[in-house]
């Protein structure tokens, strides 16, 4: 899907910002924060090669990309105890 947004030139002429790229980043961030976009979708929208680039992008923009609770860690610890020899 292509979306066109018309913004008056004078809004961005005073800065050195790549306005189309920044708008795309803001949309991707908002979509990820709201749960409407996944890491993979953000990667594709922004044209990143790897998930690590997405993680770096999210971190630089103050977004925690890992939703990993203490309960998740405990569950994985118990699973590892079962499958790895002592």
C-alpha positions as CSV (number, residue, x, y, z in Angstrom):
1,X,0.0,0.0,0.0
2,X,1.3,3.5,-0.8
3,X,0.2,6.5,1.2
4,X,0.9,10.0,0.2
5,X,0.9,12.8,2.8
6,X,1.0,16.4,1.8
7,X,2.9,18.7,4.2
8,X,3.7,22.3,3.4
9,X,7.4,22.8,2.4
10,X,7.9,25.5,5.0
11,X,7.3,23.0,7.7
12,X,10.5,21.1,6.9
13,X,12.6,23.6,5.0
14,X,14.1,25.1,8.2
15,X,15.7,21.8,9.3
16,X,18.1,19.3,7.9
17,X,15.7,16.4,8.6
18,X,14.9,13.9,5.9
19,X,11.2,14.5,6.4
20,X,9.8,11.5,4.5
21,X,12.1,9.1,6.3
22,X,11.4,10.7,9.7
23,X,7.6,10.5,9.1
24,X,8.0,6.8,8.2
25,X,10.0,6.2,11.4
26,X,7.4,7.9,13.5
27,X,4.6,5.8,12.0
28,X,6.7,2.6,12.5
29,X,7.4,3.5,16.1
30,X,3.7,4.3,16.8
31,X,2.6,1.1,15.2
32,X,5.1,-1.0,17.1
33,X,4.3,0.7,20.5
34,X,0.5,0.1,19.9
35,X,1.1,-3.5,19.0
36,X,-0.2,-3.1,15.5
37,X,3.2,-3.8,14.0
38,X,5.6,-6.6,14.7
39,X,9.4,-6.4,14.7
40,X,9.4,-8.0,11.2
41,X,6.9,-5.5,9.9
42,X,8.9,-2.6,11.2
43,X,12.0,-4.1,9.6
44,X,10.3,-4.3,6.2
45,X,8.7,-0.8,6.5
46,X,12.0,0.8,7.3
47,X,14.1,-1.3,4.9
48,X,16.4,-2.8,7.5
49,X,18.4,-5.8,6.6
50,X,18.4,-7.5,10.1
51,X,16.3,-7.6,13.2
52,X,19.3,-6.2,15.1
53,X,18.9,-3.0,13.1
54,X,15.3,-2.8,14.3
55,X,16.3,-3.4,17.9
56,X,18.9,-0.6,17.6
57,X,16.4,1.7,16.1
58,X,13.8,1.0,18.8
59,X,16.4,1.4,21.6
60,X,17.6,4.8,20.1
61,X,14.0,5.9,20.2
62,X,13.4,4.8,23.8
63,X,11.3,1.8,23.0
64,X,11.9,-1.5,24.9
65,X,11.7,-4.2,22.2
66,X,11.9,-7.1,24.7
67,X,8.8,-8.1,26.6
68,X,10.5,-10.7,28.8
69,X,9.2,-11.1,32.3
70,X,10.6,-12.8,35.4
71,X,8.0,-15.5,34.8
72,X,9.4,-16.1,31.3
73,X,12.9,-16.4,32.6
74,X,11.8,-18.9,35.3
75,X,9.9,-21.0,32.8
76,X,13.0,-21.1,30.6
77,X,15.3,-22.0,33.5
78,X,13.1,-24.9,34.4
79,X,13.0,-26.1,30.8
80,X,16.8,-25.9,30.6
81,X,17.1,-27.9,33.8
82,X,15.1,-30.7,32.2
83,X,16.9,-30.9,28.9
84,X,20.5,-30.2,30.0
85,X,22.5,-32.7,32.1
86,X,23.5,-31.5,35.5
